[in-house]
Structures are given as structure tokens and as C-alpha cells.
Amino acid sequence: MQDQGRNKGIMSSILAELGVLRPEGSSGEALTVDQQEIIAAFRTGRLTEEEFRKHLSQDPVLSNHLSHSDETPTG
């Protein structure tokens, strides 16, 4: 029984590290794959700042995530 709890904790930790789940105790929602791709596209120059700002204005979860995280997307 104790191994199941430990395995669940390890899995949650891995998923949080991958950005699928928010770390335990943090507020907000986890980002979807599409939202993660938007950040990645902006960081690599595939999205202009204008396009990125448009996504932020249309997606409150993404905007909230970036305004409450240590993650600063640089394009």
C-alpha cells in the first residue's frame, strides 16, 4: 500500500516537471499542450509578439499562468 502512494507522488512530480500538472500547493490550472506550444513558438520566434499578445488576450488561463509564474517567455 505504501508503495502505491510513493509511486503516485513520483508520477505527480514527473508530470509537474513536464508542465502537465501544476506543482502541489500551487494555484492555477495546468497548461494544455496547445498552450505550451504557444509559449514554445514565441520563445523560438515562430510567433511575433503581436501574435503572442493576441493569444494572451484570448486565453485567460495562459495569461494567468504567465503572470503568476517564474516563467518569462522571451521571443
Secondary structure, DSSP 8 states (H G I E B T S, - for coil): -HHHHHHHHHHHHHHHHTTSS--TT--S----HHHHHHHHHHHTTSS-HHHHHHHHHH-HHHHHHHHTSS-----
